[in-house]
């Protein structure tokens, strides 16, 4: 897990010998010795520190980008909410304005044609239909104008409101929210108020559907009554036409009778008076019937017009019914859309709340991690100071050990050189021994001198053994140093390099010790060869028993068959050789 970034002012700077420091602007510094500077562990620690700082920087950059994205998203959601509220208010104002214009038109219609409203119940409906058509055209233009500016949700809602307001102004007025309320205000108002409005809208649609059905039934009843009246008027018209024809026939007959009377030229005066009065009555009745026929014809024409208008209104009502069903479907779709928008709004609000909570938690974690990192850096600085002191102490101890090892190496090389010289002299003496044995007393004297030299060399070997024991005692301090190095390793990983160097030196000392043991083995071989030479001397002493002095010296100097390693006293040279081989192994 990536930890938060600490303050850049307290970064650590590691100064290696021959290398650059890691970090920039660091306050603390650690002087690493050259032995640790080339260590793989220290370089790995430096690379890990650098990688951690890069990871902290990247995590901080990612957090900043995420915060900026959250702020942008909040601004966009706020702008979208303001846009929706503005569009809802515009739609509300548009519906109110259209309803007000419709009321004005209704009032103007009632003022201009009060007689038609009082005389016949059908003419106002035709006028109202014409007004409705005008309003439909006007509101269609308004819809086209507002649909170009409103979002899809407000367009759908405004289209439904406008289509309903064209049929019933009361429905449009009921759909408009009360003054002082704006849809979309507040956190949850953008979704809850449209949902309530959609429910009210459905209820109002149902109630107006019932009203439409009642009006349709009333119109059908009126249509039936008008058809009955039409039949009555047609019957009366036929009757009047028949009476008119009868009167015309009588008139024709009367005119024919007057012509015949003129041809005869004789008629009484009373008959003429009665005929003229009857003709005048018939003429009056004819005029009355003609006027009534014209009135009935006008009524018939008006009834045909009203029936045609009723058919049109019935067709329009059916179309309105279909439109109403389509509006109900659109309202259901709008309701589903509003509910989906409400769910999406709630989901976005919950996501926003979660993101804000996560941002606060991340900020708190960031502050806590920065404080913990500062504390750890302070602890690290104190530990670095302590480790620098311990490293200096170890370096001094190491230098002292190196000087001691150098002196010991010089002594060992000197002893090796002397031992090589002695071995060379010994081999030379051993080669010359056989030749010198043949030379008599001089050879014996030289033999004594050689024995004395061998005794001296034996003393030298004993001294070398003591020095070797001292070196072994000094080498026993190496595990203690290794244990201290392990303790320092637990405190700081840089001490691992010092321990490795100490182990390498220990191995070198072990190799030197092995070499010294090999040299001691060579010395032991020399001692065994000396013992063999003494044995040979004892064997050859029998030949020179005539000399009393030399025999006394040999009897006094008994052979010393001791193991040079464990000082084991052997009875003879063979057992000594076997013991030395076992002891060395």
Residue pairs with C-beta under 8 A, 6 or more apart in sequence:
2 55
2 56
2 58
2 59
3 52
3 55
3 56
3 59
3 369
3 373
4 56
4 59
4 60
4 365
4 366
4 369
4 370
4 373
5 53
5 56
5 57
5 59
5 60
5 370
6 56
6 370
6 373
6 374
6 377
7 370
7 374
8 24
8 25
9 25
9 27
10 26
10 27
10 374
10 377
11 23
11 24
11 25
11 26
11 27
11 53
12 22
12 23
12 26
12 28
12 29
12 30
12 49
12 377
12 380
12 381
12 384
13 21
13 22
13 23
13 24
13 25
13 26
13 27
13 28
13 29
14 21
14 22
14 23
14 29
14 30
14 32
14 46
14 49
15 21
15 29
15 30
15 31
15 32
16 32
16 37
16 42
17 32
17 33
17 34
17 37
18 34
18 37
19 37
21 29
22 46
22 49
22 50
23 49
23 50
23 53
27 381
28 377
28 380
28 381
28 384
30 384
30 387
30 388
31 388
32 42
32 391
32 494
33 391
33 395
35 497
35 498
35 501
36 42
36 391
36 494
36 497
36 498
39 494
39 496
39 497
39 500
41 493
41 494
41 496
41 497
42 493
42 494
42 497
45 493
45 494
63 362
63 366
66 359
67 359
70 355
70 356
70 359
73 352
74 352
77 348
77 352
81 184
81 190
83 151
84 151
84 153
84 154
84 183
84 184
84 190
85 182
85 183
85 184
85 185
85 190
87 149
87 150
87 151
87 154
88 154
88 157
88 182
88 183
88 184
89 182
90 146
90 149
90 150
90 154
91 146
91 150
91 154
91 157
91 158
91 161
92 176
92 177
92 182
92 183
94 142
94 146
94 158
94 162
95 158
95 161
95 162
95 165
95 172
95 175
95 176
96 176
98 135
98 139
98 142
98 162
98 165
98 172
99 165
99 169
99 172
99 173
99 176
101 135
101 138
102 135
102 165
102 169
102 172
103 169
105 131
105 134
105 135
106 128
106 131
106 169
109 124
109 127
109 128
109 131
110 117
113 123
113 124
113 127
116 123
116 124
116 127
117 123
117 124
120 306
121 222
122 222
122 306
122 309
122 310
125 309
125 313
126 309
129 309
129 312
129 313
129 316
132 166
132 167
135 166
136 166
139 162
139 165
139 166
140 162
142 162
143 158
143 159
143 162
146 155
146 158
147 155
147 158
147 159
150 158
153 337
153 338
153 341
156 330
156 333
156 334
156 337
157 194
157 334
159 330
160 201
160 327
160 330
160 331
160 334
161 172
161 175
161 176
162 172
163 323
163 327
164 171
164 172
164 175
164 205
164 208
164 327
165 171
165 172
165 175
167 208
167 320
167 323
167 324
168 208
168 211
171 204
171 205
171 208
174 200
174 204
175 197
175 200
175 201
175 204
177 183
177 193
177 197
181 193
182 189
183 189
183 190
183 193
183 194
183 197
184 190
184 193
184 194
187 349
188 345
188 346
188 349
190 341
190 342
190 345
191 338
191 341
191 342
191 343
191 345
191 346
192 342
194 338
194 341
194 342
195 335
195 338
195 339
195 342
198 331
198 334
198 335
198 338
199 335
201 331
202 328
202 331
202 332
202 335
205 324
205 327
205 328
205 331
208 324
209 324
209 328
212 317
212 320
212 321
212 324
215 317
216 314
216 317
216 321
219 310
219 313
219 314
219 317
220 314
222 310
223 307
223 310
223 314
226 303
226 306
226 307
226 310
227 307
229 303
230 300
230 303
230 307
233 296
233 299
233 300
233 303
234 300
236 296
237 293
237 296
237 297
237 300
240 289
240 292
240 293
240 296
241 293
243 289
244 286
244 289
244 290
244 293
247 282
247 285
247 286
247 289
248 286
250 282
251 279
251 282
251 283
251 286
254 275
254 278
254 279
254 282
257 275
258 275
261 267
383 491
383 492
386 491
387 488
387 491
387 492
387 494
387 495
390 488
390 491
390 495
391 494
391 495
391 498
394 484
394 488
394 495
394 498
397 481
398 498
398 501
398 502
401 481
401 505
402 505
404 474
405 505
405 509
408 471
408 474
409 512
411 467
412 512
412 516
415 464
415 467
416 519
418 460
419 464
419 519
419 522
419 523
422 457
422 460
422 526
423 522
423 526
425 453
426 454
426 457
426 526
426 529
426 530
429 450
429 453
430 529
430 533
433 447
433 450
433 533
433 536
436 442
436 443
436 446
436 447
437 443
437 447
437 540
444 544
444 547
444 550
447 537
448 553
451 557
454 530
458 527
458 530
461 523
461 527
461 564
464 520
464 523
465 520
465 564
468 516
468 520
471 513
471 516
472 513
475 509
475 513
478 502
478 506
478 509
481 502
482 499
482 502
482 503
482 506
485 495
485 496
485 498
485 499
485 502
486 499
488 495
488 498
488 499
489 495
489 496
489 499
520 564
520 565
521 584
523 564
524 564
524 565
524 580
524 584
527 564
528 573
528 576
528 577
528 580
531 559
531 561
531 573
531 576
532 573
534 559
535 559
535 573
537 554
538 554
538 559
541 550
541 551
541 554
544 550
544 551
545 551
559 573
561 569
561 570
561 571
561 572
561 573
561 575
561 576
562 568
562 569
562 570
562 576
563 570
563 576
563 579
563 580
563 583
564 580
565 580
565 583
565 584
566 583
568 576
568 579
568 583
570 576
570 579
